[in-house]
């Protein structure tokens, strides 16, 4: 997915900058067509549509001074990230379904106004639709959560992962069951266990037979640690190869530019900019 790829590239480049702080580190690779198409699409969407998006409401409810315009229009940038490459299928979590509906509506509106141009992309829902916060199972797990125990990060040490799962909110029933509506905390643990172990929920529950929630937390923590271990080893390996990371960014940026530029130029012609 274009959004995720661009985020990874930006994060990777920031990491390179952190490793090498000299002035010759260079600038972040950019594909300016993303923001250009985003602006064009922003002119096609009504303000109330963006204000009614669930994630916007959640964000402004937790921010002291309300949300910024950049945050409000971020879903339109997501739409540009997808449509710029004429994507047909996009894997998303449950929390992004509304944003994908906006993408689809923008594609249809553009096609209706300027002729068939963008495919209307379809959502592919992942098997684990939403990972919930370890501290508040009514909310999704988020990297921006101020409670550091709420979110498991892929770079967390085994000790940090164990601590976070030990502190995970469950309930006063020791038996492990999967009942999201009645027992959201322990059900979240079961869902995480099933996802990282590649098991159906029913099979993950079989592993918890005779295990109370306190011990099950450690079992899930261990499954997460094992799942993350090869990824963390690869991260450590990449840290030592700055040249490879720079090359990946440069090649990826060039490929993205090659695909994005002609699409953006055609959009500009259709809307009358060229």
MARLUM-789345 format. One record per residue (C-alpha): x, y, z; residue in three letters. Coordinates in steps of 0.001 Angstrom, whole numbers, padded with zeros to 6 digits, always signed. Last residue first. Layout:
REM residues N
XYZALA
...
END
This chain:
REM residues 274
-001993+022119-018305UNK
-003992+023007-015178UNK
-007301+022195-016819UNK
-008703+019446-014601UNK
-007981+016740-017204UNK
-004522+018086-018037UNK
-003551+018198-014351UNK
-004792+014611-013915UNK
-002676+013529-016904UNK
+000395+015124-015347UNK
-000299+013394-012028UNK
-000551+010013-013733UNK
+002626+010649-015752UNK
+004570+011625-012591UNK
+003433+008852-010253UNK
+004889+005760-011907UNK
+008377+007098-012648UNK
+008384+009017-009367UNK
+007649+005823-007443UNK
+010476+004026-009226UNK
+012906+006880-008523UNK
+011898+007044-004858UNK
+012303+003302-004486UNK
+015768+003363-006074UNK
+016904+006256-003867UNK
+015409+004826-000697UNK
+016823+001355-001317UNK
+020226+002879-002101UNK
+020245+004882+001123UNK
+019342+001778+003122UNK
+022107-000249+001458UNK
+024687+002450+002163UNK
+023682+002626+005819UNK
+024421-001057+006370UNK
+024924-001500+010124UNK
+021369-000566+011016UNK
+020152-003072+008451UNK
+021458-005967+010524UNK
+019794-004659+013668UNK
+016508-004372+011791UNK
+016929-007905+010420UNK
+017455-009244+013929UNK
+014344-007374+015068UNK
+012297-008984+012314UNK
+013608-012439+013216UNK
+012681-011889+016919UNK
+009255-010264+016438UNK
+007254-013485+016135UNK
+009128-015146+018987UNK
+008597-012123+021230UNK
+004896-012016+020325UNK
+004448-015697+021199UNK
+006308-015151+024485UNK
+004051-012233+025399UNK
+001002-014366+024611UNK
+002197-017107+026983UNK
+003070-014504+029616UNK
-000448-013056+029455UNK
-001813-016607+029623UNK
-000126-017097+032980UNK
-002029-014180+034519UNK
-005209-015083+032618UNK
-005375-018602+034057UNK
-004163-021614+032072UNK
-006076-024916+032097UNK
-006754-024689+028373UNK
-004940-021660+026957UNK
-003438-023497+023992UNK
-006945-024627+023032UNK
-007974-020971+022929UNK
-005386-020301+020215UNK
-006976-023122+018232UNK
-010408-021502+018397UNK
-008974-018105+017482UNK
-007507-019576+014291UNK
-003706-019743+014421UNK
-000887-017810+012762UNK
+001021-017482+016040UNK
+001153-013678+015836UNK
-002530-013379+014903UNK
-003938-016025+017259UNK
-002059-014599+020243UNK
-003181-011056+019393UNK
-006812-012189+019147UNK
-006556-014133+022421UNK
-005064-011104+024180UNK
-007840-008894+022813UNK
-010397-011397+024103UNK
-008835-011057+027556UNK
-009482-007325+027532UNK
-012817-007249+025687UNK
-014652-009654+028020UNK
-018390-009229+027406UNK
-018440-007919+023829UNK
-015196-009554+022724UNK
-016036-012993+024168UNK
-012995-015237+023625UNK
-012319-017117+026835UNK
-009404-017504+029257UNK
-010530-018436+032780UNK
-009280-016226+035626UNK
-012322-013950+035823UNK
-011544-010632+037519UNK
-010997-008671+034319UNK
-008345-007956+031646UNK
-006108-004883+031415UNK
-002580-005613+030208UNK
+000074-004940+032864UNK
+001751-008339+032472UNK
+001472-007885+028700UNK
+003391-004616+028826UNK
+006066-005992+031145UNK
+006635-009057+028967UNK
+007032-006857+025869UNK
+009468-004564+027654UNK
+011600-007503+028797UNK
+011614-009028+025311UNK
+012895-005672+023967UNK
+010497-003452+022053UNK
+011411-002735+018405UNK
+008127-004042+016999UNK
+006252-001796+019370UNK
+003595-003039+021761UNK
+001173-000271+022727UNK
-000735+000433+025927UNK
+002212+000355+028330UNK
+003564+003651+026970UNK
+000364+005454+027960UNK
+000482+008601+025799UNK
-001032+006630+022878UNK
+000561+007892+019644UNK
+001644+004394+018532UNK
-001988+003319+018737UNK
-003698+000135+019864UNK
-007409+000586+019238UNK
-009768+001649+022003UNK
-012284-000359+024062UNK
-009456-002617+025215UNK
-007972+000240+027277UNK
-004571-000647+028725UNK
-003475-003276+026190UNK
-004943-001157+023397UNK
-006908-003110+020811UNK
-005632-004622+017591UNK
-008210-004148+014829UNK
-009334-006272+011889UNK
-007172-009292+012535UNK
-007976-011249+009374UNK
-007024-008273+007184UNK
-009795-006513+005298UNK
-009113-006075+001607UNK
-010710-002826+000505UNK
-011516-002293-003173UNK
-010115+000491-005305UNK
-012311+002439-007741UNK
-009994+002553-010773UNK
-009112+006146-011669UNK
-009607+007601-015162UNK
-013148+007360-016452UNK
-014212+010855-017466UNK
-013572+014271-015901UNK
-016536+014906-013620UNK
-017938+011392-013125UNK
-014446+009901-012993UNK
-013362+012430-010355UNK
-016496+011781-008314UNK
-016057+007995-008536UNK
-012408+008177-007452UNK
-013299+010569-004624UNK
-016076+008241-003453UNK
-013722+005248-003439UNK
-011074+007121-001464UNK
-013721+008332+001015UNK
-014947+004757+001454UNK
-011333+003795+002087UNK
-011178+006346+004884UNK
-014276+004871+006459UNK
-012780+001359+006285UNK
-009539+002483+007933UNK
-010372+001387+011496UNK
-011225-002120+010270UNK
-007684-002644+009056UNK
-006664-002179+005471UNK
-005301-004121+002497UNK
-005840-002037-000670UNK
-006984-003429-004023UNK
-007187-001620-007396UNK
-004363+000902-007044UNK
-004130+003534-009759UNK
-000706+004568-008472UNK
-001803+008137-007729UNK
-005118+006770-006457UNK
-003635+005238-003309UNK
-001327+007994-002060UNK
-003897+010581-003198UNK
-006547+008927-001032UNK
-004183+008949+001936UNK
-003619+012651+001304UNK
-007409+013050+001403UNK
-007483+011173+004716UNK
-004936+013722+006042UNK
-007325+016629+005416UNK
-008459+017004+009026UNK
-004989+016325+010422UNK
-003461+019010+008215UNK
-006280+021384+009116UNK
-005274+020999+012750UNK
-007294+019318+015471UNK
-008656+020887+018637UNK
-006761+022881+021226UNK
-006531+020284+023980UNK
-006365+017213+021759UNK
-008126+014027+022888UNK
-011597+014783+021494UNK
-009979+016215+018354UNK
-008388+012852+017630UNK
-011502+010740+018198UNK
-013663+012968+016020UNK
-011096+012900+013223UNK
-010873+009108+013509UNK
-014632+008782+013123UNK
-014925+010799+009927UNK
-017748+013325+010219UNK
-015456+016351+009943UNK
-014104+015111+006619UNK
-017548+014872+005037UNK
-018597+018164+006656UNK
-015792+019995+004770UNK
-016894+018897+001293UNK
-014497+017020-000992UNK
-013495+017942-004547UNK
-010974+020700-003835UNK
-009169+018318-001486UNK
-008712+015987-004473UNK
-006668+018626-006317UNK
-004608+019330-003195UNK
-003921+015630-002656UNK
-002851+015250-006276UNK
-000119+017837-005751UNK
+000800+016428-002344UNK
+001440+012958-003760UNK
+003039+014305-006948UNK
+005867+015690-004808UNK
+007583+012323-004659UNK
+010202+012905-002017UNK
+013546+011457-000962UNK
+014507+013032+002380UNK
+017516+015302+002012UNK
+021221+014553+002188UNK
+023414+012943+004828UNK
+026231+015227+003629UNK
+025519+017660+006469UNK
+026764+015102+009027UNK
+024332+013458+011444UNK
+024895+009868+010372UNK
+023034+007271+012416UNK
+020136+009603+013250UNK
+019923+010688+009629UNK
+019752+007038+008592UNK
+016900+006541+011053UNK
+015058+009517+009651UNK
+015447+007951+006205UNK
+013917+004695+007444UNK
+010974+006518+008988UNK
+010348+008441+005790UNK
+010620+005298+003689UNK
+008363+003339+006025UNK
+005744+006085+005913UNK
+005922+006134+002117UNK
+005456+002375+001907UNK
+002522+002413+004336UNK
+000674+005035+002358UNK
+001409+003369-000998UNK
+000000+000000+000000UNK
END
